[in-house]
C-alpha cells in the first residue's frame, strides 16, 4: 500500500474495450450483456455454440481458434471450423455410446488437443464437463468421480493403467472410458469413435440454469466440494473476458492455466473463444526461456498467468526478458492468489507495463474484482469490482451482519448475488451451500479492506488472520514485505500459538539462487521486516525452506504450513503440486 500508483497515462498501451471504468459501470446491466451472445432462441443457449458455432456462421471459420504447442515443439493449428467439426464428431460419439443430456463427462488429460475438443464437445451434447488434473493420484480421482457421479471419462492409456483401471469396480455409474491412444479391455478407442461419427451435429439447446461445468475445490477438512456452474455463466465469461482481460476479436491470447483448474476452463477455453481470439496452448511445464520465446514468437497480445509463475520469472531476473522483444503484448494479468506489490512494480519496469491482478473464486465462476486497463493501478490491490458486481466489506457478530464503510477496515469480502456465473450448488451439500449466503450477500470467506478510492485489498482467508497482542495481522501484508528483500523468492506466513501474545507471526522463506540460509540472513530479514512493518507486525520467527507447499494453481498452502507446524490434520491435499524440500 506504500507503493505509488502506476497511472494509465504512464503506460504504453491503451484499453480497447473499457476506456472509462466509471462510465461503463454506471451504464452496465447483465441483461444488456446477454445480448452480446447469440443464444439459440426461446431462452435457450449453449456455451459451445457461443464459443464456436456462431463464429463459423458469421464467416470466421478460417480463423485459428487454437494453436497447440507440444512438449517437443511440434505445432498444430485448429481453425474455428476445425473445432466445430471435431466437437460435432465428439458429441456424436458420446451419443453413440449412450451418453445423453445431463450426463457427467470427466477428463483426465494433460494440455493436449483432445482435452479441449472433449470439453467443448461435451457441452455441445448437453452433458456436464468436469476436468481433473492429470497429476492427481487415484484417491482424489476416485473421490471426485464418486461425488460427481461420473458417467464417462476421457483419458490416455498410460493414465488409465496407472490411476483409473483399479477404481472402475468402485465407480458403478461410470459407463464409458474413452482412451485417446491405444485400447484396453472395456474401453472405447476415441480416435476410432470420432472417425466413425458424423461431423454434423445440432447443438443441444440448454436452459440458462442447466448445469454445464463441475469444478472441485479443496476444503481445509473433509472431501472436496463439487461446484456447479450453469450454461448462463457464459454471459459472465464473455463479458469479463472483454472488460477485465481486454480481449478483442483476432487477439492472440495465452492463458497458462491448466483446465484442471477453473481458470483454465473459464479463461483458458470459454472466454477466449466466445471473444473470437486465437488461443495459445502450451503442453510443456514452466520454463523461463521457453515462455519468453512463446510470447515473442507467437506475438501474444494478452497474457494471463499466476503469481507463482511471475515470481519464478522475477527469480530469473530481468535480463532474460530484456533479451526478447514483445511489441504485440498489450495486456498482462494475474490470478490465483494476491499479487505482491513488488511483482507489479517489477513487471512494469521489465515489460513496460504491469501485471493486472484480479480476484475471483471457483464459486464465483468468473472475475469479480480486477485492475483494468483503463484504471490507475495501486500495486498490491485487487482493484475494483467488475461492472455489474456489487462488492462490500461485512462483519458478522452477535448483532447480525453489517456492512463496514470506514476505509481500510478489515472484514469479510462479500458480493451481492445474481451474476450469471455464480455457483448454483455445492453438489449434494445443500447446507454447506446455504451457509455461503446471508442477508442478500454471498460470503467469500476472504478477508479484505476497501480504501477511500474504492480499491479492494486482500488480507487473507478468514482462518488465516493472525491475532497477536491485540493486533489483527494479514499474512499477505507480511509476505509482500518479505518478498521485497532481494534474497527472498517466496514467503508463507502463519500464526503460531504464544502464551503471552496469543499468536506470533512465523514466516517460511524460500530463497533465490545465490543466497544461502544463515543466521546472519535471518537477522537481516527480521530487520528488513521490522523496518517495513514495525515490530508488532513483523515475524518473530523465520524458517528457511527449499520450497513451499503450493497448489497446482500456484497458491501457497498456508493451512498446510500451519497444520505441519502444529501437528494438526492436513485436510484435503489432493491439489498439492509442490512441497518442501
NORMO-V898824 format. One record per residue. N is the residue number from 1. SS is DSSP state (alpha for helix, beta for strand, coil for the rest). PHI is phi as a letter, one per 30 degrees, with the letter a starting at -180 (none if undefined). Layout:
n:N ss:SS phi:PHI
n:N ss:SS phi:PHI
//
This chain:
n:1 ss:coil phi:none
n:2 ss:coil phi:d
n:3 ss:coil phi:d
n:4 ss:coil phi:d
n:5 ss:coil phi:d
n:6 ss:beta phi:c
n:7 ss:coil phi:d
n:8 ss:alpha phi:d
n:9 ss:alpha phi:d
n:10 ss:alpha phi:d
n:11 ss:coil phi:c
n:12 ss:coil phi:c
n:13 ss:coil phi:c
n:14 ss:coil phi:c
n:15 ss:coil phi:d
n:16 ss:coil phi:c
n:17 ss:coil phi:c
n:18 ss:coil phi:b
n:19 ss:coil phi:d
n:20 ss:coil phi:b
n:21 ss:alpha phi:d
n:22 ss:alpha phi:d
n:23 ss:alpha phi:d
n:24 ss:alpha phi:d
n:25 ss:alpha phi:d
n:26 ss:alpha phi:d
n:27 ss:alpha phi:c
n:28 ss:coil phi:d
n:29 ss:coil phi:b
n:30 ss:alpha phi:d
n:31 ss:alpha phi:d
n:32 ss:alpha phi:d
n:33 ss:alpha phi:d
n:34 ss:alpha phi:d
n:35 ss:coil phi:d
n:36 ss:coil phi:d
n:37 ss:coil phi:c
n:38 ss:coil phi:d
n:39 ss:coil phi:i
n:40 ss:coil phi:b
n:41 ss:coil phi:i
n:42 ss:coil phi:i
n:43 ss:coil phi:i
n:44 ss:beta phi:c
n:45 ss:beta phi:a
n:46 ss:coil phi:a
n:47 ss:alpha phi:e
n:48 ss:alpha phi:d
n:49 ss:alpha phi:d
n:50 ss:alpha phi:d
n:51 ss:alpha phi:d
n:52 ss:alpha phi:b
n:53 ss:alpha phi:d
n:54 ss:alpha phi:d
n:55 ss:alpha phi:d
n:56 ss:alpha phi:d
n:57 ss:alpha phi:d
n:58 ss:coil phi:d
n:59 ss:coil phi:j
n:60 ss:coil phi:c
n:61 ss:coil phi:d
n:62 ss:coil phi:d
n:63 ss:coil phi:d
n:64 ss:beta phi:d
n:65 ss:beta phi:c
n:66 ss:beta phi:b
n:67 ss:beta phi:c
n:68 ss:beta phi:c
n:69 ss:beta phi:c
n:70 ss:coil phi:d
n:71 ss:coil phi:e
n:72 ss:coil phi:d
n:73 ss:coil phi:j
n:74 ss:coil phi:d
n:75 ss:beta phi:b
n:76 ss:beta phi:b
n:77 ss:beta phi:c
n:78 ss:beta phi:b
n:79 ss:beta phi:d
n:80 ss:alpha phi:d
n:81 ss:alpha phi:d
n:82 ss:alpha phi:e
n:83 ss:alpha phi:d
n:84 ss:alpha phi:d
n:85 ss:alpha phi:d
n:86 ss:alpha phi:d
n:87 ss:alpha phi:d
n:88 ss:alpha phi:d
n:89 ss:alpha phi:d
n:90 ss:alpha phi:d
n:91 ss:alpha phi:d
n:92 ss:alpha phi:d
n:93 ss:alpha phi:d
n:94 ss:alpha phi:e
n:95 ss:alpha phi:e
n:96 ss:alpha phi:d
n:97 ss:coil phi:c
n:98 ss:coil phi:i
n:99 ss:coil phi:c
n:100 ss:coil phi:b
n:101 ss:coil phi:e
n:102 ss:coil phi:j
n:103 ss:coil phi:d
n:104 ss:beta phi:c
n:105 ss:beta phi:c
n:106 ss:beta phi:c
n:107 ss:beta phi:b
n:108 ss:beta phi:b
n:109 ss:coil phi:b
n:110 ss:coil phi:d
n:111 ss:coil phi:d
n:112 ss:coil phi:c
n:113 ss:alpha phi:e
n:114 ss:alpha phi:d
n:115 ss:alpha phi:d
n:116 ss:alpha phi:d
n:117 ss:alpha phi:d
n:118 ss:alpha phi:d
n:119 ss:alpha phi:e
n:120 ss:alpha phi:d
n:121 ss:alpha phi:d
n:122 ss:alpha phi:d
n:123 ss:alpha phi:d
n:124 ss:alpha phi:e
n:125 ss:coil phi:d
n:126 ss:coil phi:i
n:127 ss:coil phi:d
n:128 ss:beta phi:c
n:129 ss:beta phi:c
n:130 ss:beta phi:b
n:131 ss:beta phi:d
n:132 ss:beta phi:b
n:133 ss:coil phi:d
n:134 ss:coil phi:d
n:135 ss:coil phi:d
n:136 ss:coil phi:d
n:137 ss:coil phi:d
n:138 ss:alpha phi:e
n:139 ss:alpha phi:d
n:140 ss:alpha phi:d
n:141 ss:alpha phi:d
n:142 ss:alpha phi:d
n:143 ss:alpha phi:d
n:144 ss:alpha phi:d
n:145 ss:alpha phi:d
n:146 ss:alpha phi:d
n:147 ss:alpha phi:d
n:148 ss:alpha phi:d
n:149 ss:coil phi:i
n:150 ss:coil phi:d
n:151 ss:coil phi:c
n:152 ss:beta phi:a
n:153 ss:beta phi:b
n:154 ss:beta phi:c
n:155 ss:beta phi:a
n:156 ss:coil phi:c
n:157 ss:alpha phi:d
n:158 ss:alpha phi:d
n:159 ss:alpha phi:d
n:160 ss:alpha phi:d
n:161 ss:alpha phi:d
n:162 ss:alpha phi:d
n:163 ss:alpha phi:b
n:164 ss:alpha phi:c
n:165 ss:alpha phi:e
n:166 ss:alpha phi:d
n:167 ss:alpha phi:d
n:168 ss:alpha phi:e
n:169 ss:alpha phi:d
n:170 ss:alpha phi:c
n:171 ss:coil phi:b
n:172 ss:coil phi:d
n:173 ss:coil phi:d
n:174 ss:coil phi:d
n:175 ss:coil phi:c
n:176 ss:beta phi:b
n:177 ss:beta phi:b
n:178 ss:beta phi:c
n:179 ss:beta phi:c
n:180 ss:coil phi:d
n:181 ss:coil phi:a
n:182 ss:coil phi:i
n:183 ss:coil phi:a
n:184 ss:coil phi:b
n:185 ss:coil phi:e
n:186 ss:coil phi:i
n:187 ss:coil phi:b
n:188 ss:beta phi:c
n:189 ss:beta phi:d
n:190 ss:alpha phi:d
n:191 ss:alpha phi:e
n:192 ss:alpha phi:d
n:193 ss:alpha phi:d
n:194 ss:alpha phi:d
n:195 ss:alpha phi:d
n:196 ss:coil phi:d
n:197 ss:coil phi:c
n:198 ss:coil phi:d
n:199 ss:coil phi:c
n:200 ss:coil phi:c
n:201 ss:coil phi:a
n:202 ss:coil phi:d
n:203 ss:coil phi:e
n:204 ss:coil phi:d
n:205 ss:coil phi:d
n:206 ss:beta phi:c
n:207 ss:beta phi:d
n:208 ss:coil phi:e
n:209 ss:coil phi:c
n:210 ss:coil phi:d
n:211 ss:beta phi:d
n:212 ss:beta phi:b
n:213 ss:beta phi:b
n:214 ss:beta phi:b
n:215 ss:beta phi:c
n:216 ss:beta phi:c
n:217 ss:beta phi:b
n:218 ss:coil phi:d
n:219 ss:coil phi:c
n:220 ss:coil phi:d
n:221 ss:coil phi:b
n:222 ss:coil phi:i
n:223 ss:coil phi:d
n:224 ss:coil phi:d
n:225 ss:beta phi:c
n:226 ss:beta phi:c
n:227 ss:beta phi:c
n:228 ss:beta phi:c
n:229 ss:beta phi:b
n:230 ss:beta phi:c
n:231 ss:coil phi:d
n:232 ss:coil phi:d
n:233 ss:alpha phi:e
n:234 ss:alpha phi:e
n:235 ss:alpha phi:d
n:236 ss:alpha phi:d
n:237 ss:alpha phi:e
n:238 ss:alpha phi:d
n:239 ss:alpha phi:d
n:240 ss:alpha phi:d
n:241 ss:alpha phi:e
n:242 ss:alpha phi:d
n:243 ss:alpha phi:d
n:244 ss:coil phi:d
n:245 ss:coil phi:c
n:246 ss:coil phi:h
n:247 ss:coil phi:d
n:248 ss:coil phi:b
n:249 ss:coil phi:e
n:250 ss:coil phi:i
n:251 ss:coil phi:d
n:252 ss:beta phi:c
n:253 ss:beta phi:b
n:254 ss:beta phi:b
n:255 ss:beta phi:c
n:256 ss:coil phi:d
n:257 ss:coil phi:d
n:258 ss:coil phi:d
n:259 ss:coil phi:d
n:260 ss:coil phi:d
n:261 ss:coil phi:c
n:262 ss:alpha phi:e
n:263 ss:alpha phi:d
n:264 ss:alpha phi:d
n:265 ss:alpha phi:c
n:266 ss:alpha phi:d
n:267 ss:alpha phi:c
n:268 ss:alpha phi:c
n:269 ss:alpha phi:b
n:270 ss:alpha phi:d
n:271 ss:alpha phi:e
n:272 ss:alpha phi:d
n:273 ss:alpha phi:d
n:274 ss:alpha phi:d
n:275 ss:coil phi:c
n:276 ss:coil phi:h
n:277 ss:coil phi:c
n:278 ss:beta phi:c
n:279 ss:beta phi:d
n:280 ss:beta phi:c
n:281 ss:beta phi:c
n:282 ss:beta phi:c
n:283 ss:coil phi:d
n:284 ss:coil phi:d
n:285 ss:coil phi:d
n:286 ss:coil phi:e
n:287 ss:coil phi:a
n:288 ss:alpha phi:e
n:289 ss:alpha phi:d
n:290 ss:alpha phi:d
n:291 ss:alpha phi:d
n:292 ss:alpha phi:d
n:293 ss:alpha phi:d
n:294 ss:alpha phi:d
n:295 ss:alpha phi:e
n:296 ss:alpha phi:d
n:297 ss:alpha phi:d
n:298 ss:coil phi:d
n:299 ss:coil phi:h
n:300 ss:coil phi:d
n:301 ss:coil phi:c
n:302 ss:beta phi:b
n:303 ss:beta phi:b
n:304 ss:beta phi:b
n:305 ss:beta phi:b
n:306 ss:coil phi:c
n:307 ss:alpha phi:e
n:308 ss:alpha phi:e
n:309 ss:alpha phi:d
n:310 ss:alpha phi:d
n:311 ss:alpha phi:d
n:312 ss:alpha phi:d
n:313 ss:alpha phi:d
n:314 ss:alpha phi:d
n:315 ss:alpha phi:e
n:316 ss:alpha phi:d
n:317 ss:coil phi:i
n:318 ss:coil phi:d
n:319 ss:alpha phi:e
n:320 ss:alpha phi:e
n:321 ss:alpha phi:d
n:322 ss:alpha phi:d
n:323 ss:coil phi:d
n:324 ss:coil phi:c
n:325 ss:coil phi:b
n:326 ss:coil phi:b
n:327 ss:coil phi:d
n:328 ss:coil phi:d
n:329 ss:coil phi:d
n:330 ss:coil phi:b
n:331 ss:beta phi:a
n:332 ss:beta phi:b
n:333 ss:beta phi:b
n:334 ss:beta phi:b
n:335 ss:coil phi:a
n:336 ss:coil phi:k
n:337 ss:coil phi:a
n:338 ss:coil phi:e
n:339 ss:coil phi:c
n:340 ss:coil phi:d
n:341 ss:alpha phi:e
n:342 ss:alpha phi:e
n:343 ss:alpha phi:d
n:344 ss:alpha phi:d
n:345 ss:alpha phi:d
n:346 ss:alpha phi:e
n:347 ss:alpha phi:d
n:348 ss:alpha phi:d
n:349 ss:alpha phi:d
n:350 ss:alpha phi:d
n:351 ss:alpha phi:c
n:352 ss:coil phi:i
n:353 ss:coil phi:a
n:354 ss:coil phi:c
n:355 ss:beta phi:d
n:356 ss:beta phi:c
n:357 ss:beta phi:d
n:358 ss:beta phi:b
n:359 ss:beta phi:b
n:360 ss:coil phi:a
n:361 ss:coil phi:b
n:362 ss:coil phi:e
n:363 ss:coil phi:d
n:364 ss:coil phi:d
n:365 ss:coil phi:i
n:366 ss:coil phi:a
n:367 ss:coil phi:d
n:368 ss:coil phi:c
n:369 ss:beta phi:b
n:370 ss:beta phi:a
n:371 ss:coil phi:c
n:372 ss:coil phi:c
n:373 ss:coil phi:d
n:374 ss:coil phi:c
n:375 ss:coil phi:c
n:376 ss:coil phi:d
n:377 ss:beta phi:c
n:378 ss:coil phi:c
n:379 ss:coil phi:e
n:380 ss:coil phi:j
n:381 ss:coil phi:d
n:382 ss:coil phi:d
n:383 ss:beta phi:j
n:384 ss:beta phi:b
n:385 ss:beta phi:d
n:386 ss:coil phi:d
n:387 ss:coil phi:e
n:388 ss:coil phi:j
n:389 ss:coil phi:c
n:390 ss:coil phi:c
n:391 ss:beta phi:c
n:392 ss:beta phi:a
n:393 ss:beta phi:c
n:394 ss:beta phi:b
n:395 ss:beta phi:b
n:396 ss:beta phi:c
n:397 ss:beta phi:b
n:398 ss:coil phi:d
n:399 ss:coil phi:d
n:400 ss:beta phi:j
n:401 ss:beta phi:c
n:402 ss:beta phi:b
n:403 ss:beta phi:d
n:404 ss:coil phi:c
n:405 ss:coil phi:c
n:406 ss:coil phi:d
n:407 ss:coil phi:e
n:408 ss:coil phi:i
n:409 ss:coil phi:c
n:410 ss:coil phi:d
n:411 ss:beta phi:a
n:412 ss:beta phi:d
n:413 ss:beta phi:d
n:414 ss:beta phi:b
n:415 ss:beta phi:b
n:416 ss:coil phi:d
n:417 ss:coil phi:d
n:418 ss:coil phi:k
n:419 ss:coil phi:d
n:420 ss:coil phi:d
n:421 ss:coil phi:c
n:422 ss:coil phi:d
n:423 ss:coil phi:e
n:424 ss:coil phi:c
n:425 ss:beta phi:a
n:426 ss:beta phi:c
n:427 ss:coil phi:e
n:428 ss:coil phi:i
n:429 ss:coil phi:b
n:430 ss:alpha phi:d
n:431 ss:alpha phi:d
n:432 ss:alpha phi:d
n:433 ss:alpha phi:d
n:434 ss:alpha phi:d
n:435 ss:coil phi:d
n:436 ss:coil phi:d
n:437 ss:beta phi:b
n:438 ss:beta phi:a
n:439 ss:coil phi:h
n:440 ss:coil phi:i
n:441 ss:beta phi:b
n:442 ss:beta phi:c
n:443 ss:beta phi:c
n:444 ss:beta phi:d
n:445 ss:beta phi:i
n:446 ss:beta phi:c
n:447 ss:beta phi:c
n:448 ss:beta phi:a
n:449 ss:beta phi:b
n:450 ss:beta phi:b
n:451 ss:coil phi:d
n:452 ss:coil phi:d
n:453 ss:coil phi:c
n:454 ss:coil phi:i
n:455 ss:coil phi:d
n:456 ss:beta phi:c
n:457 ss:beta phi:b
n:458 ss:beta phi:d
n:459 ss:beta phi:c
n:460 ss:beta phi:l
n:461 ss:beta phi:d
n:462 ss:coil phi:e
n:463 ss:coil phi:d
n:464 ss:coil phi:c
n:465 ss:coil phi:d
n:466 ss:beta phi:c
n:467 ss:beta phi:c
n:468 ss:beta phi:b
n:469 ss:coil phi:h
n:470 ss:coil phi:i
n:471 ss:beta phi:c
n:472 ss:beta phi:c
n:473 ss:beta phi:b
n:474 ss:coil phi:d
n:475 ss:alpha phi:d
n:476 ss:alpha phi:d
n:477 ss:alpha phi:d
n:478 ss:alpha phi:d
n:479 ss:alpha phi:d
n:480 ss:alpha phi:d
n:481 ss:alpha phi:d
n:482 ss:alpha phi:d
n:483 ss:alpha phi:d
n:484 ss:coil phi:d
n:485 ss:coil phi:d
n:486 ss:coil phi:d
n:487 ss:coil phi:d
n:488 ss:beta phi:c
n:489 ss:beta phi:c
n:490 ss:beta phi:b
n:491 ss:beta phi:b
n:492 ss:beta phi:b
n:493 ss:beta phi:b
n:494 ss:beta phi:b
n:495 ss:beta phi:c
n:496 ss:beta phi:b
n:497 ss:beta phi:e
n:498 ss:beta phi:b
n:499 ss:coil phi:d
n:500 ss:coil phi:d
n:501 ss:coil phi:c
n:502 ss:beta phi:i
n:503 ss:beta phi:b
n:504 ss:beta phi:b
n:505 ss:beta phi:d
n:506 ss:beta phi:b
n:507 ss:beta phi:c
n:508 ss:beta phi:c
n:509 ss:beta phi:b
n:510 ss:beta phi:c
n:511 ss:beta phi:c
n:512 ss:coil phi:d
n:513 ss:coil phi:e
n:514 ss:coil phi:j
n:515 ss:coil phi:c
n:516 ss:coil phi:b
n:517 ss:coil phi:d
n:518 ss:coil phi:a
n:519 ss:alpha phi:d
n:520 ss:alpha phi:d
n:521 ss:alpha phi:d
n:522 ss:alpha phi:e
n:523 ss:alpha phi:d
n:524 ss:alpha phi:d
n:525 ss:alpha phi:d
n:526 ss:alpha phi:d
n:527 ss:alpha phi:d
n:528 ss:alpha phi:e
n:529 ss:alpha phi:d
n:530 ss:alpha phi:d
n:531 ss:alpha phi:d
n:532 ss:alpha phi:d
n:533 ss:alpha phi:c
n:534 ss:coil phi:j
n:535 ss:coil phi:d
n:536 ss:coil phi:d
n:537 ss:coil phi:c
n:538 ss:coil phi:d
n:539 ss:coil phi:d
n:540 ss:coil phi:d
n:541 ss:beta phi:b
n:542 ss:beta phi:b
n:543 ss:beta phi:b
n:544 ss:beta phi:d
n:545 ss:coil phi:b
n:546 ss:coil phi:d
n:547 ss:coil phi:a
n:548 ss:coil phi:c
n:549 ss:coil phi:d
n:550 ss:beta phi:b
n:551 ss:beta phi:d
n:552 ss:coil phi:d
n:553 ss:coil phi:d
n:554 ss:coil phi:j
n:555 ss:coil phi:d
n:556 ss:beta phi:d
n:557 ss:coil phi:d
n:558 ss:alpha phi:d
n:559 ss:alpha phi:d
n:560 ss:alpha phi:d
n:561 ss:alpha phi:e
n:562 ss:alpha phi:d
n:563 ss:alpha phi:d
n:564 ss:alpha phi:d
n:565 ss:alpha phi:d
n:566 ss:alpha phi:c
n:567 ss:coil phi:i
n:568 ss:coil phi:c
n:569 ss:coil phi:e
n:570 ss:coil phi:d
n:571 ss:coil phi:i
n:572 ss:coil phi:d
n:573 ss:coil phi:c
n:574 ss:coil phi:d
n:575 ss:coil phi:c
n:576 ss:beta phi:d
n:577 ss:beta phi:c
n:578 ss:beta phi:b
n:579 ss:coil phi:b
n:580 ss:coil phi:d
n:581 ss:coil phi:b
//
